[in-house]
Structures are given as C-alpha cells and as structure tokens.
Amino acid sequence: MAKVPAAAVAAGGLVGGYAVARFTKKRPLGGAVLAVAGAAAAQQWRQRAGAKTGAALSAAYVAGFAGSHPLAKKVGAWPAVLGVAGSVALASWVMVDRRR
C-alpha cells in the first residue's frame, strides 16, 4: 500500500486543523487535528530522513502554525494558513519526499 507523502500530511494538518476549528467553532478540536497530523508527519520525517531532519521539519510545522496567526492580521486567515501550509509542504518535499 502506498503511503501518503509527509508533505501532504503536514499541509493537510495545518489546513485541516484551521478548517475544523473555524467551521465547528471548537478550537480544541482543530488543535487535535493539527496535533495528530503533525505527529504523523513527524514520524514519517524521522523514519525517512533521520532525527535531525525530523526535528527541523517539526519545528517548521510548529513555527508555521504560530506564524500564521500574526500573518493572518496582514493578509487574512485563509491566505496565511495556505501560505504556511505550502511552505511546510515544500520544505518536507525537498528534504524528505523527493528522495523516494
């Protein structure tokens, strides 16, 4: 069975977490989606590229989540979330998924 690329898991977690929080009006539920997807992506990163790369991409994931909040004040919520999700996905693809 083919695995879902870690880039898609990470981007899906950032976008999905925001969407769940926004549309259900339950931020903890969105946070759970964000956390589960982040943990799944981190596991893939670690397994495929090692602990150092896994830690770096995990930090990028958390930084993307945190950075989307102030960015949303300047460009809007959806553009901020999509922008950071795309950035994390690109980093994941370059550092991990492209090798496969």
DAQUI-V637170 format. One record per backbone hydrogen bond with DSSP energy under -1.0 kcal/mol. NH is the residue of the N-H (numbers start at 1). CO is the residue of the C=O. If there is no record, write none. Layout:
nh->NH co->CO
nh->NH co->CO
//
This chain:
nh->9 co->5
nh->10 co->6
nh->11 co->7
nh->12 co->8
nh->13 co->9
nh->14 co->10
nh->15 co->11
nh->16 co->12
nh->17 co->13
nh->18 co->14
nh->19 co->15
nh->20 co->16
nh->21 co->17
nh->22 co->18
nh->23 co->19
nh->24 co->20
nh->25 co->21
nh->30 co->26
nh->31 co->27
nh->32 co->28
nh->33 co->29
nh->34 co->30
nh->35 co->31
nh->36 co->32
nh->37 co->33
nh->38 co->34
nh->39 co->35
nh->40 co->36
nh->41 co->37
nh->42 co->38
nh->43 co->39
nh->44 co->40
nh->45 co->41
nh->46 co->42
nh->47 co->43
nh->48 co->44
nh->49 co->45
nh->50 co->46
nh->54 co->50
nh->55 co->51
nh->56 co->52
nh->57 co->53
nh->58 co->54
nh->59 co->55
nh->60 co->56
nh->61 co->57
nh->62 co->58
nh->63 co->59
nh->64 co->60
nh->65 co->61
nh->66 co->62
nh->67 co->63
nh->68 co->64
nh->71 co->67
nh->72 co->68
nh->74 co->71
nh->75 co->71
nh->76 co->72
nh->80 co->76
nh->81 co->77
nh->82 co->78
nh->83 co->79
nh->84 co->80
nh->85 co->81
nh->86 co->82
nh->87 co->83
nh->88 co->84
nh->89 co->85
nh->90 co->86
nh->91 co->87
nh->92 co->88
nh->93 co->89
nh->94 co->90
nh->95 co->91
nh->96 co->92
nh->97 co->92
nh->98 co->93
nh->100 co->97
//
